[in-house]
Each structure stands twice: as structure tokens, then as C-alpha cells.
């Protein structure tokens, strides 16, 4: 899976987090993964498969 977009942020009082959007093997689907950095390693908190065209219609 290729990374389409990655954003890292550092909430005050919490470990760093990042959100990655990945290109899936099916061109109509993308995967969004939320991760948190603990002890030097990224740990997955949430993962969701999104239908690209459905998402695009909702975002305007």
C-alpha cells in the first residue's frame, strides 16, 4: 500500500499521533490508519477502509 497522505501532530500532554491515508489494491477503496507513538514505536489505534467515491461525494 502506498501512502497518499500523512499528518503527524503532537497533542499537549499526550504522545505524538499520526494519520495515514493509504492507497489499497482496489482503486475504489482507501484505508485511513490512526497511530500513536509509544516507547519509540507506532501503535495502531484505529483503521478504516473508505470507499473513495462515497467519501468524495460527502466532502463536497
N, CA, C and O atoms as a Tripos MOL2 file, in Angstrom:
@<TRIPOS>MOLECULE
protein
  240   239    60     0     0
PROTEIN
NO_CHARGES

@<TRIPOS>ATOM
      1 N           0.8440   -1.1840    0.0000 N.3       1 UNK1
      2 CA          0.0000    0.0000    0.0000 C.3       1 UNK1
      3 C           0.8860    1.2420    0.0000 C.2       1 UNK1
      4 O           1.8190    1.3580    0.7940 O.2       1 UNK1
      5 N           0.5830    2.1460   -0.8840 N.am      2 UNK2
      6 CA          1.3260    3.3940   -0.9740 C.3       2 UNK2
      7 C           0.6660    4.4430   -0.0790 C.2       2 UNK2
      8 O          -0.5590    4.4930    0.0350 O.2       2 UNK2
      9 N           1.4870    5.2740    0.5490 N.am      3 UNK3
     10 CA          0.9740    6.3450    1.4010 C.3       3 UNK3
     11 C           0.5760    7.5170    0.5090 C.2       3 UNK3
     12 O           1.4070    8.0610   -0.2180 O.2       3 UNK3
     13 N          -0.6910    7.9010    0.5660 N.am      4 UNK4
     14 CA         -1.1970    9.0410   -0.1980 C.3       4 UNK4
     15 C          -0.9840   10.3280    0.5920 C.2       4 UNK4
     16 O          -0.6150   11.3600    0.0300 O.2       4 UNK4
     17 N          -1.2180   10.2560    1.8930 N.am      5 UNK5
     18 CA         -1.1630   11.4360    2.7620 C.3       5 UNK5
     19 C          -0.7670   10.9920    4.1560 C.2       5 UNK5
     20 O          -1.1980    9.9380    4.6240 O.2       5 UNK5
     21 N           0.0640   11.8050    4.8280 N.am      6 UNK6
     22 CA          0.4330   11.5080    6.2120 C.3       6 UNK6
     23 C           0.4950   12.8250    6.9790 C.2       6 UNK6
     24 O           1.0930   13.7970    6.5180 O.2       6 UNK6
     25 N          -0.1300   12.8440    8.1520 N.am      7 UNK7
     26 CA         -0.0930   14.0180    9.0120 C.3       7 UNK7
     27 C           0.2950   13.5690   10.4150 C.2       7 UNK7
     28 O          -0.3240   12.6690   10.9820 O.2       7 UNK7
     29 N           1.3220   14.2050   10.9680 N.am      8 UNK8
     30 CA          1.7160   13.9350   12.3520 C.3       8 UNK8
     31 C           1.3870   15.1630   13.1850 C.2       8 UNK8
     32 O           1.5510   16.2980   12.7370 O.2       8 UNK8
     33 N           0.9220   14.9190   14.3980 N.am      9 UNK9
     34 CA          0.6300   16.0220   15.3030 C.3       9 UNK9
     35 C           0.9830   15.6160   16.7240 C.2       9 UNK9
     36 O           1.0630   14.4300   17.0460 O.2       9 UNK9
     37 N           1.1940   16.6220   17.5720 N.am     10 UNK10
     38 CA          1.6720   16.3860   18.9320 C.3      10 UNK10
     39 C           0.7370   17.0750   19.9250 C.2      10 UNK10
     40 O           0.9590   18.2300   20.2890 O.2      10 UNK10
     41 N          -0.3140   16.3660   20.3670 N.am     11 UNK11
     42 CA         -1.2410   16.9490   21.3370 C.3      11 UNK11
     43 C          -0.5300   17.2750   22.6580 C.2      11 UNK11
     44 O           0.3400   16.5230   23.0970 O.2      11 UNK11
     45 N          -0.8890   18.3630   23.2710 N.am     12 UNK12
     46 CA         -0.2980   18.7470   24.5520 C.3      12 UNK12
     47 C          -0.6810   17.7090   25.6030 C.2      12 UNK12
     48 O          -1.8610   17.4120   25.7890 O.2      12 UNK12
     49 N           0.3120   17.1660   26.2820 N.am     13 UNK13
     50 CA          0.0720   16.1940   27.3420 C.3      13 UNK13
     51 C          -0.1960   14.7780   26.8720 C.2      13 UNK13
     52 O          -0.5200   13.9130   27.6860 O.2      13 UNK13
     53 N          -0.0690   14.5200   25.5790 N.am     14 UNK14
     54 CA         -0.3060   13.1810   25.0270 C.3      14 UNK14
     55 C           0.8370   12.7970   24.0930 C.2      14 UNK14
     56 O           1.5670   13.6650   23.6150 O.2      14 UNK14
     57 N           0.9940   11.5080   23.8320 N.am     15 UNK15
     58 CA          2.0290   11.0700   22.8950 C.3      15 UNK15
     59 C           1.7330   11.5640   21.4700 C.2      15 UNK15
     60 O           0.5810   11.8420   21.1390 O.2      15 UNK15
     61 N           2.7670   11.6740   20.6320 N.am     16 UNK16
     62 CA          2.5590   12.0590   19.2320 C.3      16 UNK16
     63 C           1.6150   11.0880   18.5300 C.2      16 UNK16
     64 O           1.5750    9.8990   18.8440 O.2      16 UNK16
     65 N           0.8650   11.6150   17.5850 N.am     17 UNK17
     66 CA         -0.0550   10.7940   16.7910 C.3      17 UNK17
     67 C           0.1520   11.1000   15.3150 C.2      17 UNK17
     68 O           0.6830   12.1470   14.9430 O.2      17 UNK17
     69 N          -0.2800   10.1610   14.4880 N.am     18 UNK18
     70 CA         -0.2690   10.4110   13.0510 C.3      18 UNK18
     71 C          -1.4670    9.7300   12.4050 C.2      18 UNK18
     72 O          -1.9740    8.7160   12.8850 O.2      18 UNK18
     73 N          -1.8930   10.3190   11.3140 N.am     19 UNK19
     74 CA         -2.9540    9.7520   10.4890 C.3      19 UNK19
     75 C          -2.3480    9.5190    9.1120 C.2      19 UNK19
     76 O          -1.7580   10.4210    8.5180 O.2      19 UNK19
     77 N          -2.5010    8.2970    8.6150 N.am     20 UNK20
     78 CA         -2.0200    7.9680    7.2750 C.3      20 UNK20
     79 C          -3.2000    7.5280    6.4200 C.2      20 UNK20
     80 O          -4.0870    6.8080    6.8800 O.2      20 UNK20
     81 N          -3.1920    7.9710    5.1760 N.am     21 UNK21
     82 CA         -4.1790    7.5240    4.1960 C.3      21 UNK21
     83 C          -3.4100    6.7130    3.1710 C.2      21 UNK21
     84 O          -2.4580    7.2020    2.5640 O.2      21 UNK21
     85 N          -3.8320    5.4620    2.9820 N.am     22 UNK22
     86 CA         -3.1160    4.5240    2.1270 C.3      22 UNK22
     87 C          -3.9590    4.1330    0.9270 C.2      22 UNK22
     88 O          -5.1770    3.9850    1.0230 O.2      22 UNK22
     89 N          -3.2870    3.9690   -0.2050 N.am     23 UNK23
     90 CA         -3.9260    3.5020   -1.4330 C.3      23 UNK23
     91 C          -4.0110    1.9880   -1.3820 C.2      23 UNK23
     92 O          -2.9870    1.3140   -1.2730 O.2      23 UNK23
     93 N          -5.2220    1.4440   -1.4600 N.am     24 UNK24
     94 CA         -5.4000   -0.0020   -1.4140 C.3      24 UNK24
     95 C          -5.2090   -0.6410   -2.7800 C.2      24 UNK24
     96 O          -5.0000    0.0530   -3.7750 O.2      24 UNK24
     97 N          -5.2790   -1.9440   -2.8240 N.am     25 UNK25
     98 CA         -5.1280   -2.6640   -4.0870 C.3      25 UNK25
     99 C          -6.3290   -2.4290   -4.9970 C.2      25 UNK25
    100 O          -6.2110   -2.5370   -6.2180 O.2      25 UNK25
    101 N          -7.4740   -2.1120   -4.4180 N.am     26 UNK26
    102 CA         -8.6800   -1.7860   -5.1730 C.3      26 UNK26
    103 C          -8.7250   -0.2660   -5.3170 C.2      26 UNK26
    104 O          -8.7530    0.4470   -4.3140 O.2      26 UNK26
    105 N          -8.7310    0.2300   -6.5360 N.am     27 UNK27
    106 CA         -8.6470    1.6730   -6.7800 C.3      27 UNK27
    107 C          -9.8180    2.4530   -6.1860 C.2      27 UNK27
    108 O          -9.7140    3.6640   -5.9930 O.2      27 UNK27
    109 N         -10.9270    1.7790   -5.8940 N.am     28 UNK28
    110 CA        -12.0930    2.4650   -5.3380 C.3      28 UNK28
    111 C         -12.0480    2.5780   -3.8180 C.2      28 UNK28
    112 O         -12.9270    3.2010   -3.2220 O.2      28 UNK28
    113 N         -11.0640    1.9990   -3.1980 N.am     29 UNK29
    114 CA        -11.0050    1.9810   -1.7310 C.3      29 UNK29
    115 C          -9.6770    2.5600   -1.2420 C.2      29 UNK29
    116 O          -8.6200    2.3150   -1.8230 O.2      29 UNK29
    117 N          -9.7620    3.3280   -0.1640 N.am     30 UNK30
    118 CA         -8.5690    3.8220    0.5190 C.3      30 UNK30
    119 C          -8.6700    3.4040    1.9810 C.2      30 UNK30
    120 O          -9.7530    3.0820    2.4700 O.2      30 UNK30
    121 N          -7.5460    3.4120    2.6680 N.am     31 UNK31
    122 CA         -7.5150    2.9900    4.0710 C.3      31 UNK31
    123 C          -6.9560    4.1330    4.9070 C.2      31 UNK31
    124 O          -5.9020    4.6850    4.5900 O.2      31 UNK31
    125 N          -7.6640    4.4850    5.9730 N.am     32 UNK32
    126 CA         -7.1970    5.5160    6.9000 C.3      32 UNK32
    127 C          -6.7740    4.8340    8.1920 C.2      32 UNK32
    128 O          -7.5370    4.0640    8.7760 O.2      32 UNK32
    129 N          -5.5490    5.1210    8.6380 N.am     33 UNK33
    130 CA         -4.9930    4.4970    9.8370 C.3      33 UNK33
    131 C          -4.5710    5.5990   10.8070 C.2      33 UNK33
    132 O          -3.8500    6.5210   10.4260 O.2      33 UNK33
    133 N          -5.0200    5.5040   12.0620 N.am     34 UNK34
    134 CA         -4.6080    6.4210   13.1220 C.3      34 UNK34
    135 C          -3.6570    5.6650   14.0390 C.2      34 UNK34
    136 O          -3.9600    4.5580   14.4850 O.2      34 UNK34
    137 N          -2.4920    6.2750   14.3200 N.am     35 UNK35
    138 CA         -1.4710    5.6240   15.1420 C.3      35 UNK35
    139 C          -0.9700    6.5760   16.2200 C.2      35 UNK35
    140 O          -1.0630    7.7950   16.0800 O.2      35 UNK35
    141 N          -0.4400    6.0060   17.2910 N.am     36 UNK36
    142 CA          0.1240    6.7670   18.4050 C.3      36 UNK36
    143 C           1.5200    6.2400   18.6820 C.2      36 UNK36
    144 O           1.7570    5.0330   18.6280 O.2      36 UNK36
    145 N           2.4450    7.1440   18.9790 N.am     37 UNK37
    146 CA          3.8300    6.7440   19.2320 C.3      37 UNK37
    147 C           4.0400    6.5270   20.7310 C.2      37 UNK37
    148 O           3.8440    7.4370   21.5360 O.2      37 UNK37
    149 N           4.4440    5.3020   21.0890 N.am     38 UNK38
    150 CA          4.7220    4.9580   22.4830 C.3      38 UNK38
    151 C           6.0150    4.1670   22.5380 C.2      38 UNK38
    152 O           6.1710    3.1800   21.8190 O.2      38 UNK38
    153 N           6.9360    4.5880   23.3790 N.am     39 UNK39
    154 CA          8.2240    3.9160   23.5520 C.3      39 UNK39
    155 C           8.9640    3.7520   22.2300 C.2      39 UNK39
    156 O           9.5890    2.7190   21.9900 O.2      39 UNK39
    157 N           8.8940    4.7640   21.3750 N.am     40 UNK40
    158 CA          9.6270    4.7470   20.1150 C.3      40 UNK40
    159 C           8.9900    3.9560   18.9900 C.2      40 UNK40
    160 O           9.5640    3.8670   17.9040 O.2      40 UNK40
    161 N           7.8270    3.3810   19.2170 N.am     41 UNK41
    162 CA          7.1470    2.5670   18.2010 C.3      41 UNK41
    163 C           5.7560    3.1440   17.9180 C.2      41 UNK41
    164 O           5.0870    3.6480   18.8200 O.2      41 UNK41
    165 N           5.3360    3.0630   16.6580 N.am     42 UNK42
    166 CA          3.9870    3.4790   16.2930 C.3      42 UNK42
    167 C           3.0220    2.3250   16.5300 C.2      42 UNK42
    168 O           3.2420    1.2140   16.0480 O.2      42 UNK42
    169 N           1.9470    2.5930   17.2780 N.am     43 UNK43
    170 CA          0.9310    1.5960   17.5970 C.3      43 UNK43
    171 C          -0.3810    2.0050   16.9330 C.2      43 UNK43
    172 O          -0.8160    3.1490   17.0680 O.2      43 UNK43
    173 N          -1.0030    1.0900   16.2260 N.am     44 UNK44
    174 CA         -2.2560    1.3810   15.5360 C.3      44 UNK44
    175 C          -3.3960    1.5090   16.5340 C.2      44 UNK44
    176 O          -3.6080    0.6210   17.3600 O.2      44 UNK44
    177 N          -4.1290    2.6160   16.4570 N.am     45 UNK45
    178 CA         -5.2880    2.8430   17.3180 C.3      45 UNK45
    179 C          -6.5940    2.5380   16.5930 C.2      45 UNK45
    180 O          -7.5380    2.0120   17.1830 O.2      45 UNK45
    181 N          -6.6340    2.8750   15.3120 N.am     46 UNK46
    182 CA         -7.8670    2.7200   14.5440 C.3      46 UNK46
    183 C          -7.5140    2.5590   13.0680 C.2      46 UNK46
    184 O          -6.5670    3.1790   12.5830 O.2      46 UNK46
    185 N          -8.2640    1.7380   12.3610 N.am     47 UNK47
    186 CA         -8.1030    1.5830   10.9120 C.3      47 UNK47
    187 C          -9.4850    1.4870   10.2890 C.2      47 UNK47
    188 O         -10.3870    0.8500   10.8340 O.2      47 UNK47
    189 N          -9.6350    2.1270    9.1440 N.am     48 UNK48
    190 CA        -10.9380    2.1490    8.4840 C.3      48 UNK48
    191 C         -10.7300    2.1030    6.9720 C.2      48 UNK48
    192 O          -9.8760    2.8120    6.4380 O.2      48 UNK48
    193 N         -11.5030    1.2780    6.2910 N.am     49 UNK49
    194 CA        -11.4940    1.2420    4.8290 C.3      49 UNK49
    195 C         -12.6230    2.1430    4.3470 C.2      49 UNK49
    196 O         -13.7620    2.0300    4.8000 O.2      49 UNK49
    197 N         -12.2910    3.0370    3.4260 N.am     50 UNK50
    198 CA        -13.2440    4.0370    2.9520 C.3      50 UNK50
    199 C         -13.4320    3.8710    1.4490 C.2      50 UNK50
    200 O         -12.4590    3.7070    0.7120 O.2      50 UNK50
    201 N         -14.6780    3.9120    0.9990 N.am     51 UNK51
    202 CA        -14.9640    3.9310   -0.4330 C.3      51 UNK51
    203 C         -14.6340    5.3350   -0.9290 C.2      51 UNK51
    204 O         -15.2600    6.3040   -0.5000 O.2      51 UNK51
    205 N         -13.6640    5.4540   -1.8200 N.am     52 UNK52
    206 CA        -13.1670    6.7530   -2.2600 C.3      52 UNK52
    207 C         -14.2770    7.6320   -2.8320 C.2      52 UNK52
    208 O         -14.3750    8.8080   -2.4800 O.2      52 UNK52
    209 N         -15.1120    7.0770   -3.7070 N.am     53 UNK53
    210 CA        -16.1320    7.8790   -4.3730 C.3      53 UNK53
    211 C         -17.2330    8.3040   -3.4070 C.2      53 UNK53
    212 O         -17.7700    9.4050   -3.5320 O.2      53 UNK53
    213 N         -17.5730    7.4590   -2.4570 N.am     54 UNK54
    214 CA        -18.5590    7.8090   -1.4340 C.3      54 UNK54
    215 C         -18.0110    8.9310   -0.5530 C.2      54 UNK54
    216 O         -18.7380    9.8700   -0.2270 O.2      54 UNK54
    217 N         -16.7380    8.8430   -0.1670 N.am     55 UNK55
    218 CA        -16.0890    9.8650    0.6560 C.3      55 UNK55
    219 C         -16.0260   11.1940   -0.0950 C.2      55 UNK55
    220 O         -16.2910   12.2460    0.4870 O.2      55 UNK55
    221 N         -15.6750   11.1540   -1.3820 N.am     56 UNK56
    222 CA        -15.5660   12.3710   -2.1860 C.3      56 UNK56
    223 C         -16.9190   13.0720   -2.2970 C.2      56 UNK56
    224 O         -16.9720   14.3010   -2.2690 O.2      56 UNK56
    225 N         -18.0100   12.3210   -2.4220 N.am     57 UNK57
    226 CA        -19.3440   12.9170   -2.5040 C.3      57 UNK57
    227 C         -19.7200   13.6280   -1.2120 C.2      57 UNK57
    228 O         -20.3710   14.6720   -1.2550 O.2      57 UNK57
    229 N         -19.3260   13.0850   -0.0620 N.am     58 UNK58
    230 CA        -19.6680   13.6650    1.2340 C.3      58 UNK58
    231 C         -18.8650   14.9200    1.5290 C.2      58 UNK58
    232 O         -19.3500   15.8050    2.2350 O.2      58 UNK58
    233 N         -17.6340   15.0200    0.9990 N.am     59 UNK59
    234 CA        -16.7650   16.1420    1.3420 C.3      59 UNK59
    235 C         -17.0260   17.3700    0.4770 C.2      59 UNK59
    236 O         -16.4010   18.4090    0.6940 O.2      59 UNK59
    237 N         -17.9050   17.2840   -0.4710 N.am     60 UNK60
    238 CA        -18.2960   18.4530   -1.2340 C.3      60 UNK60
    239 C         -17.6780   18.4860   -2.5700 C.2      60 UNK60
    240 O         -17.9150   19.4200   -3.3370 O.2      60 UNK60
@<TRIPOS>BOND
     1     1     2 1
     2     2     3 1
     3     3     4 2
     4     3     5 am
     5     5     6 1
     6     6     7 1
     7     7     8 2
     8     7     9 am
     9     9    10 1
    10    10    11 1
    11    11    12 2
    12    11    13 am
    13    13    14 1
    14    14    15 1
    15    15    16 2
    16    15    17 am
    17    17    18 1
    18    18    19 1
    19    19    20 2
    20    19    21 am
    21    21    22 1
    22    22    23 1
    23    23    24 2
    24    23    25 am
    25    25    26 1
    26    26    27 1
    27    27    28 2
    28    27    29 am
    29    29    30 1
    30    30    31 1
    31    31    32 2
    32    31    33 am
    33    33    34 1
    34    34    35 1
    35    35    36 2
    36    35    37 am
    37    37    38 1
    38    38    39 1
    39    39    40 2
    40    39    41 am
    41    41    42 1
    42    42    43 1
    43    43    44 2
    44    43    45 am
    45    45    46 1
    46    46    47 1
    47    47    48 2
    48    47    49 am
    49    49    50 1
    50    50    51 1
    51    51    52 2
    52    51    53 am
    53    53    54 1
    54    54    55 1
    55    55    56 2
    56    55    57 am
    57    57    58 1
    58    58    59 1
    59    59    60 2
    60    59    61 am
    61    61    62 1
    62    62    63 1
    63    63    64 2
    64    63    65 am
    65    65    66 1
    66    66    67 1
    67    67    68 2
    68    67    69 am
    69    69    70 1
    70    70    71 1
    71    71    72 2
    72    71    73 am
    73    73    74 1
    74    74    75 1
    75    75    76 2
    76    75    77 am
    77    77    78 1
    78    78    79 1
    79    79    80 2
    80    79    81 am
    81    81    82 1
    82    82    83 1
    83    83    84 2
    84    83    85 am
    85    85    86 1
    86    86    87 1
    87    87    88 2
    88    87    89 am
    89    89    90 1
    90    90    91 1
    91    91    92 2
    92    91    93 am
    93    93    94 1
    94    94    95 1
    95    95    96 2
    96    95    97 am
    97    97    98 1
    98    98    99 1
    99    99   100 2
   100    99   101 am
   101   101   102 1
   102   102   103 1
   103   103   104 2
   104   103   105 am
   105   105   106 1
   106   106   107 1
   107   107   108 2
   108   107   109 am
   109   109   110 1
   110   110   111 1
   111   111   112 2
   112   111   113 am
   113   113   114 1
   114   114   115 1
   115   115   116 2
   116   115   117 am
   117   117   118 1
   118   118   119 1
   119   119   120 2
   120   119   121 am
   121   121   122 1
   122   122   123 1
   123   123   124 2
   124   123   125 am
   125   125   126 1
   126   126   127 1
   127   127   128 2
   128   127   129 am
   129   129   130 1
   130   130   131 1
   131   131   132 2
   132   131   133 am
   133   133   134 1
   134   134   135 1
   135   135   136 2
   136   135   137 am
   137   137   138 1
   138   138   139 1
   139   139   140 2
   140   139   141 am
   141   141   142 1
   142   142   143 1
   143   143   144 2
   144   143   145 am
   145   145   146 1
   146   146   147 1
   147   147   148 2
   148   147   149 am
   149   149   150 1
   150   150   151 1
   151   151   152 2
   152   151   153 am
   153   153   154 1
   154   154   155 1
   155   155   156 2
   156   155   157 am
   157   157   158 1
   158   158   159 1
   159   159   160 2
   160   159   161 am
   161   161   162 1
   162   162   163 1
   163   163   164 2
   164   163   165 am
   165   165   166 1
   166   166   167 1
   167   167   168 2
   168   167   169 am
   169   169   170 1
   170   170   171 1
   171   171   172 2
   172   171   173 am
   173   173   174 1
   174   174   175 1
   175   175   176 2
   176   175   177 am
   177   177   178 1
   178   178   179 1
   179   179   180 2
   180   179   181 am
   181   181   182 1
   182   182   183 1
   183   183   184 2
   184   183   185 am
   185   185   186 1
   186   186   187 1
   187   187   188 2
   188   187   189 am
   189   189   190 1
   190   190   191 1
   191   191   192 2
   192   191   193 am
   193   193   194 1
   194   194   195 1
   195   195   196 2
   196   195   197 am
   197   197   198 1
   198   198   199 1
   199   199   200 2
   200   199   201 am
   201   201   202 1
   202   202   203 1
   203   203   204 2
   204   203   205 am
   205   205   206 1
   206   206   207 1
   207   207   208 2
   208   207   209 am
   209   209   210 1
   210   210   211 1
   211   211   212 2
   212   211   213 am
   213   213   214 1
   214   214   215 1
   215   215   216 2
   216   215   217 am
   217   217   218 1
   218   218   219 1
   219   219   220 2
   220   219   221 am
   221   221   222 1
   222   222   223 1
   223   223   224 2
   224   223   225 am
   225   225   226 1
   226   226   227 1
   227   227   228 2
   228   227   229 am
   229   229   230 1
   230   230   231 1
   231   231   232 2
   232   231   233 am
   233   233   234 1
   234   234   235 1
   235   235   236 2
   236   235   237 am
   237   237   238 1
   238   238   239 1
   239   239   240 2
@<TRIPOS>SUBSTRUCTURE
     1 UNK1         2 RESIDUE 1 A UNK
     2 UNK2         6 RESIDUE 1 A UNK
     3 UNK3        10 RESIDUE 1 A UNK
     4 UNK4        14 RESIDUE 1 A UNK
     5 UNK5        18 RESIDUE 1 A UNK
     6 UNK6        22 RESIDUE 1 A UNK
     7 UNK7        26 RESIDUE 1 A UNK
     8 UNK8        30 RESIDUE 1 A UNK
     9 UNK9        34 RESIDUE 1 A UNK
    10 UNK10       38 RESIDUE 1 A UNK
    11 UNK11       42 RESIDUE 1 A UNK
    12 UNK12       46 RESIDUE 1 A UNK
    13 UNK13       50 RESIDUE 1 A UNK
    14 UNK14       54 RESIDUE 1 A UNK
    15 UNK15       58 RESIDUE 1 A UNK
    16 UNK16       62 RESIDUE 1 A UNK
    17 UNK17       66 RESIDUE 1 A UNK
    18 UNK18       70 RESIDUE 1 A UNK
    19 UNK19       74 RESIDUE 1 A UNK
    20 UNK20       78 RESIDUE 1 A UNK
    21 UNK21       82 RESIDUE 1 A UNK
    22 UNK22       86 RESIDUE 1 A UNK
    23 UNK23       90 RESIDUE 1 A UNK
    24 UNK24       94 RESIDUE 1 A UNK
    25 UNK25       98 RESIDUE 1 A UNK
    26 UNK26      102 RESIDUE 1 A UNK
    27 UNK27      106 RESIDUE 1 A UNK
    28 UNK28      110 RESIDUE 1 A UNK
    29 UNK29      114 RESIDUE 1 A UNK
    30 UNK30      118 RESIDUE 1 A UNK
    31 UNK31      122 RESIDUE 1 A UNK
    32 UNK32      126 RESIDUE 1 A UNK
    33 UNK33      130 RESIDUE 1 A UNK
    34 UNK34      134 RESIDUE 1 A UNK
    35 UNK35      138 RESIDUE 1 A UNK
    36 UNK36      142 RESIDUE 1 A UNK
    37 UNK37      146 RESIDUE 1 A UNK
    38 UNK38      150 RESIDUE 1 A UNK
    39 UNK39      154 RESIDUE 1 A UNK
    40 UNK40      158 RESIDUE 1 A UNK
    41 UNK41      162 RESIDUE 1 A UNK
    42 UNK42      166 RESIDUE 1 A UNK
    43 UNK43      170 RESIDUE 1 A UNK
    44 UNK44      174 RESIDUE 1 A UNK
    45 UNK45      178 RESIDUE 1 A UNK
    46 UNK46      182 RESIDUE 1 A UNK
    47 UNK47      186 RESIDUE 1 A UNK
    48 UNK48      190 RESIDUE 1 A UNK
    49 UNK49      194 RESIDUE 1 A UNK
    50 UNK50      198 RESIDUE 1 A UNK
    51 UNK51      202 RESIDUE 1 A UNK
    52 UNK52      206 RESIDUE 1 A UNK
    53 UNK53      210 RESIDUE 1 A UNK
    54 UNK54      214 RESIDUE 1 A UNK
    55 UNK55      218 RESIDUE 1 A UNK
    56 UNK56      222 RESIDUE 1 A UNK
    57 UNK57      226 RESIDUE 1 A UNK
    58 UNK58      230 RESIDUE 1 A UNK
    59 UNK59      234 RESIDUE 1 A UNK
    60 UNK60      238 RESIDUE 1 A UNK
